Amino acid sequence: MRGYFKTFILLTFMLAPTVYSQIELVPVNHKVYTFLNSLHKRGIIIGYNNANLPFSREIVAEYIQIINAHRNWLSSTEENLLNDLAIEFSYDLNHNLSNSHSLLISTDEILYPGSSPQKYLYAFTDSAATLFVDGLLWGSQRNYGMSEYKSNLSLGEYGFRIRGTVYQDIGFYLKLSSGQAFAGGRDTRVIATNYDPRLRKTYKFLDEKYFENFEGYLRYRLKPGAYLTFGREGVTLGTGYLDKLLISNNAAPFDYGKFDLGYKAVNYSFLYGNLRGDSMGVQIDSKNIIAHRLDLTLSDYFKIGIYEAVVNSNQHLNFTYLNPVSFLFSADLSTEKDNNSNSMIGLDVEIIPYRNTGVQFSFLIDDFDFRYIDSNEPQSNNNKFAWQLGVFNSQPFLIKDLDISAEYTRLDPFVYSHKSNKSHFTHWNYSLGHSLPPNSDEIACKIDYNFSARLRSNIKFRYQRSGEGITYDGLGNIQKNFGSDIWNSDGIYLKKVKFLEGNRVNRQIIAMNLIWEPVRQFFVDLNYSGIFTDFIGSGKTSADHLFFITLSIDY
């Protein structure tokens, strides 16, 4: 069996020039990004920018080499974490499999789970290509202690991941998995989709208990610093430390084509993607997102990013938007006669005023009409802004292995929504941007602490204020929409809405996460969330408690 498998791989990848660095992407939820962000603020690495993720494995490997050269600046926990990352990215660093173990072709005894090499089901390299195959196994027990409904849900999932590079410049990636709910009724599965976008985007999960997920792409290196990517993979755009205004990782990954170009202090990205959307519950034939982003690194202490994005509906491939050298606002106005596109533009800035500390400011203009900029006319609702101010500190009070961050975010009424109810800034009913609903603000803080390289924790606290609701007359006609529902902008021009006007709702949300890796590539993940809601107008309150325990193997 092993011989046939190896022969198949050798026939698949023919000889070519020497393979250099791997250009596959490192997923946006990988622990390495938290590590890099912390070390960047401390001056150990330079040039790091979290505004356009994910990075390729070759870039992460370069950072690991830089960190290793400054190993004496690290705590003992960080040294151990660096050692683990050096093993995980050993091929990217050394271009050989000397620190790896391949189960299907090894003639050695099967290694114990805690052994040190990076373990694969199969690993293959030659002068033409690399191929790495991993098996994935995942099980989760979830308890939903809602105010009016309490239930449990058991989930199991298995799958595989394939990645590699061919002919130096072509990277490929495929992650495919299938899962099932083993316990919990349909009502419980409905609740589960509100807290896990991976479950919502599988139609048959509610009625048939099954769910499936895949991510995959091809990535081509045109030249060093210039890349084309086509496929489905999580991306984020924005400088936010706790959440991002433009594209966050709140929603499920979507299909896209992306062009990235970097030269010295300038980085540019163009993205064209397909989204899943609906209009008042009716599915839309097509929904697309187009985004440009330009990052300027003026110094390692000052970075600025300028971006624009358009979400349009019921339009198939449009070459006007495919032009990567254009101004989307202008292109949209010259193309969209029915005004069904949702355009936005913004900028973000990050500075490092002193060692260990970063400060970021983000500003987004969803829509803008100068005629009503300071007006009480209903049309002023079309002036929709969002902004965010955040601070990040590594090793506060000289406490090693501790990071703290805090952020204030404000979204005006109707931000991310659109008057056509077709071009909301959403994917599978999750916001593509910040998780906060429109007509709201939030103070959030987060504490990250590593007890060891394989025992990591974080606590996040959020205090939110929202103005919600829609009022109707006796005939059922809308009198006033307070702009808090990202999926419903009906009546946007009926009456002027002030910030936080409406049915006032305050929320306190606490989330705690503990990730333990008792042995390499075996994980225990504990999550608790408490959502405490105060409905000011009615005097009612609610308290929801969610507890998840997840066991996973990545081998």
N, C-alpha and C positions, 0 to 999 in steps of 0.2 A: 504493500500500500504506500509506504513512504517512498519507495523507489519510483513508482508511477507518478506520484505527486511531484517529486523533484524533477523528473523528466518533462512533465507538463510545463513547469515553470521555466525550465531552460529553453524549451521550444518557443515559449511565449515571448521571452525577452532576448532578442538577438544582440550580438556584440556591437559596441559602438564606443566612442571616446569615453574617457574616464568620468565616472559620476562624481560630482562635487557635493555641495551642500543640498540638503533636503529642502524643498520649497513648499511642502504641505503645511497647512495652517495649524496652529495650536489653539484649540477651542477657547472661547472667551471666558468660560467658567473655570479654566485651569488655575491651580494655585500659584503658578509662576508669576502671574500678573500682579497679585497682591505683594509678592516678594519684591518684584522689580520696582513697583511704585514706592514702596517703603525705602529701598536702598537709593533710589533716585533723589528723594527728598533729603537724604543724609549725605549726598554728594559722592557716593561710592560709584555710581554709574552716571553717565551724562547722555543727553540726547533722547532719553526715554519720553514718550508721549502717549498717554492712554486715550487720546482723542479719536483714534482710528484703529480699532481692533477687529479681528485677531492679527497677530504677527505670524510670520513663517517660522518653521523650526530652525532655519539657518540664522535668523535674527536672534531668536532666543538663545541659541548656542553661542553666538558672539557675546551676548550679555553674560552668560555663565562663565565664559573665559575671562571677561573683565572682572567679574566678582571674585573669581578664584585668585586673580592677581592681587586682590585687596583682602584676602582671607583674614588677615590679622585685625581687620576692622569689625569683624563679625562676632556675634555672641556664639557660645557653644551650640545653642539650638539652631542658629542660622547656619553654622558650619555643617551640621548634620543635614539640614534641609538642602544645602548646596550639594552635599555628597549624594543625596538621593536624586536630585535633579541631574547631576553629572552622570549617574547611572542610567536614568530614564532617557537622556539625550546623548548617550554614549556614542551611538553611531554618528550622530550629527557632529560630534566633537572630534572623533578619532577616525571615522570612515572605515571602521572594521567592527566585527561582531565579537570581539574578545571579551566584552563585558555583558554578553547576552546569552540566553539559553533558548533554543528552539525545540519544542517538545516533539514535533513530528519527524525531525531528521536527526535528533541527537542520538548518538550511540552510547552515551553515558546513562547512568541511572537517573531516573526522574528526580529532579531537585525537590527538596522540601519547600513548602510555601514561603518560609522565612528566609530562604537563601538570597544572597545579595545580587546576582545578575538580573538584568531586565529580562523578564520572561515573555515569550511569544508562543503562540501555537505553531507558527512557522515564520522563519526569517530567512531571506535569501538576498544575496548581493553578488554582482559581478561587475565587469567594466561597463555594462550597458544599463543596468537597472538595479533597483532595490525593491523588495516586497516584504511587508510586514503584515502578519495576520494575527489578530487578537480575538479571543472569545470573551463574551460578555454575559454575565449572569447577575440578576438583580431581583431582590424581593423587598416588599415594603408593606408594613402594617400601619394603617392610618386611623386615627380616632378623631371624629368630628364632634366636639361638644358644643353644638350650637345652642342658642337660647331656647329655640322652639323644637329642636330636633337633635337627637344624639344617636350616633351610629358608628360602625367600624367598617373599614374596607381593607381587604387583603389583595395585594397585587403581586404578580410575578412576571418576569420578562427575561428573555434570552436573545442573544444575537451575536453578531460578529462585526469586526472592523478590519478593513483592508486599506492600506496606504502604501505609497512609494513614489519613486521618481524614476522616469525613463529618459534616456538620452540627455542627461544633465538638466534639461530645462522644462520637462513636462511632469508635473506632480498630479497624483490622483488620490482620491479618498472616497471610501464608501463605508457607511455605518448603517447597518440594517438590523432591526430588532422587532420582535413580536411578543405581545404580552396578553395577560388575561386577568380579570377580576375573579378571585376565588370565593370571596365572601363580601356581602353588602348588597342591598337591593338597589333598584333603579333610582330611587330618590337619593340614595347615598352617592350613586355615580353621578347624578346631576350636580350635587354639591361639589364633588371632587373636580369636575371640569372647571369650576370657578376658581380653583387654586392651582391647577396644573394645566398649562396650555397644551402639553403633549397629549393629554387625554381628550381635550376638547376637539382637537383637529382630526380625530378618528370618528367618522360618522357612526359606525356600528358599535361603539363602546357602550352607549346608553342601553341599547336593546339586546345586543349579543355578547356583551362583556369583553370583547376583544379590542385590542388597540395595537397599532403598528406605527413605527417611526423609521424614517430613513433620512440621512444626510449624505450628500455626495457632491463631488465637484471635480473638474479638471482645471489645473492651473498652469499657465504657460509663462515662462520667464523670457520676455522679449530681449532684454538687456539687464545687466545689474541695476536694480532700482525700478524696473518697468515690468509690470505683471498684468496678465489677463486671467480672470477667474470666472468660470461658468458653473453654476450648480446651486446647491442648497447648503448653507452653513450659517451659524449665528454670526451676526456682525453688530458692532456698536459704533456710534458716532457721537462724540461730545466729550467734554472734559469733566462732567460731574463725578464726584467721588462716591456717592451713594446711589444715585440714579442719574439718568441723562435726559436732556430735553428733546433731542432730535431722534436718535434711534438707540433704544436701550435693549436689554435682554429680557424684558418682561414677556414678550410674545414669543410664539414658536418661530423657528427659522423659516425664511421664505426663499423662493427661487430667485436668482438674480444673475446678472452679468456685471462684472466690476473691473474697472481699469485703474491701476495704481501706478503713479509715477513719482519718484523721489529723486531729487538732486540737491545734495548738500543741505541747505537750510530750508528747502522748499519741498513740500509733499502735496500731491494733488490726487483726488479720487473722484471717479465717476461711477455711479451705480444706477442700474435699471432693473427693477424687480417686479415680480407678480405677487399680488396679495389676494387673500380670500376675504370677501366682504359681502354685506347685504344692505338693503335699504328697507328699514322698518320690518325686518324679518324675512324679506324676499331676497334670495341670492342674486348677486349681480354677475352678469356674464363675464366681465373682466374688470380688474382693478389693478392699477400699476402705481409704483413709486419710482420717481426719478430724483436723484440727489447728486449735487456737486459739493465737494469740500476742498478748501485750500488751507493748508497749515504752514505757517511761517515760524521758524525757530530763530528769533532775533538774538537770543543768547540762551544759555542753559537755565537762565533765571527768568526768562520772559518768552512766552509763546502766545501766538494769536491764531485763531481759526475763523474762517468765514465760510458759511455754508448756505445752501438753498435747497429746497425740496418741493416736489409737486406730487400730489396723489390725484390721479384721474380715474374715471370710471367709464365703462362701456366704450372704451377706445382700445383697439388692438394696436399692434406695433406701429409706432409713429416715428418717422425718421427725424421730425423736428426735435423730439425729445432725445433722440439717439445721438445728436450732435454733442460731443463732450466739451467742445469749446463754444459755449453759448451762455446766455443769461436766461435762466429758466422763467423768471417772471415775465420777461418780454416775449419769449417764445410761447409761453402759455397764453398770453393775451392775444397773440396773433393767430392762435390755433383754435382755441376753445370758444366757439361762438355762443354756446349755451351757458357758459360760466359755471360748469359743473366740476371744475378742477379746484383742488385745495392747495394753494401755494403758500409757502412760508420761507422766510429768510432770517438769518441770524448770525451771531458771532459769539465766540467764547475766548476767554483769556485766562492763562495760568501764569502766576508769578511765584518765585521762591524768595520771599523777602529775607529770610535767613535760614541757616542750616536746620534741617529736620522739619521744616514747615513749608507747605504749599497752600496757595490761595487761588481759587478759580471763580470766575464770574461768567455766566452764560445768559444771553439775551436772545429771545425768539420773537419774531413778528409773524403771527399767523396771517392776519389780514390788516390792511391799513388804508384808511381814507382820510386824507389830510383835511378835507372839508368839514369833518365832524370830530376833529381831534379833541376839542374841548367843548363838547356840545351835549345838551340833554335830549337831543333828537334820537328817535329809535335807531336811525341809521348809524349812530355812534357805536352800536353793538358790534359793528363790523371792524372796529379797531380792537384787535385781540392780541394781547402781549403775554409773554411768560418770561420770568427771569429767575435766576438762581445764584446764590452766593454760598461758597463752600470753603472749608478750611480742613487741611489734613496735617497731622503732626505725628512724626515717628519718634518713638522712645521719649514720650513726655515725662518730665521729672526724672530723666535718666533711667527710666524703667525699661530694661531690655525686653525685646520680643513683644512689645506693646505698641499698637497704633491706635490713634483715635481720630475720628473725623466728624464733622458737623456740617449741616447744610440747611439753608432756608430756601424754599421754593414757592413761587406764587404763579398761579395760572388764572388769567382773567376768565370771565364767563365766555363760553362757546369756543375756547381754545381747543384745537385738534378736531373739533366737529366742523360740519359744513352745511350750509343752508339747503343744499340739494338732498341731504341725507343719503348720499351715495359715495361721497369721497372723504369719509371720516379717516382720520389718521390711525387706522386700526388694522389688525390682521387676526382673523379668527376670533373677533370680538374682544381682543386684548389691545390695549394702547401700544402703539409702536414707540411712543415717547415715554415720558414720565408716568408712573403708575397712579399719580394723584389725579382725581377727577377735576374737570374744569370748575371754575368759580370756587377755588379752594386755595389754601396755602398750608404749608407744612414746615415744621421744625423737626429735623431728624438728626440723630447722632448715633455713632457706631463705635464699638470698642472691639478691636481684634487682638487676641492674645494667643501666643503659641506656647503651650506647656512643654512641648517638645516638637521635634521635626515631624512627628507622626501623630500628634494630638493637638489639634487646632480648634479654636473656639472664637465665636463672635456674638455680640449682643447688639441689637439695633432697637432704638426707641424712636417712635414717630408720634408727634402731636399734630393733628390735622383739624382745620376748620373748613366747613363747606356750607354754601348756600344752595339748597336743592329744591326741586319741585317744579310743577307747572300748574297754574290756576286756570279754571274753566268757568264759563258762565252757565246759566241754567239750561242752555241748549247744547252744551257739550263743546262749545267753541273755545279755543284757547284764548285766554285773556292775557297771560304773561308767562313766558318761559324764562326761568332764571339761569339757564345756560349751564347746568351742571351735568347734563346727560350727554356724553360724547357721541351717542348714537341718535340723538333727536334734537334738531335745531329748528323745528317748526315754530313759527311765530317769532323768529329772531328780530324782525323789524316792527313788532307791534308796540313795544314799550321799552324805554331805556332801562337797562339792568345795571345796578351798582354792584361793586365787588362785595361778595358775601351776602347779598340780598337774597331772600327766599327763606325756606324752612331751614333754620340753622341746625347743623349737625356737627358735633365735636367728636373726634375719635382719638383714642390713645391705643397705640399698637406697639406691642413688644414682641420681638422675635429673637430666639436664642438658637444657636446652631453649634453642635459639637461633632467634629469629624475625627475619628480614630482609625489609624491604619496599623493594626496590631502587627501585621507582617506586610511586606511589600506587595502592593497590588490587591490587597484584601481590605475592604473598608466597612466601617460601621458609622452611619450618619444619623444623628439625633436632631430633630427639629421640633421646636415648640413655638407657637404663635398665639398670643392673646389679643383679641380685638374688643375694646371696650368703647361702646358707642353711646353718646348722650344726645337724644333728640330734644333739643332745647324747647321747641315750640309746644310739644305734647307732654313734656315732662317724663317721657319714657326712656328707659335705658336697656341696653342689652350687653351681654358678655359672651363672646365666642372663644372657645379654646380648641386649638388644633395641635395634635401631637403625632409626629411621624417618626418611625424608626425604619431605616433602610440598610440592608446588607447587600454588598455588591462585590463582585470579583471581576477584575480587568486583567485577563491573562492571555 
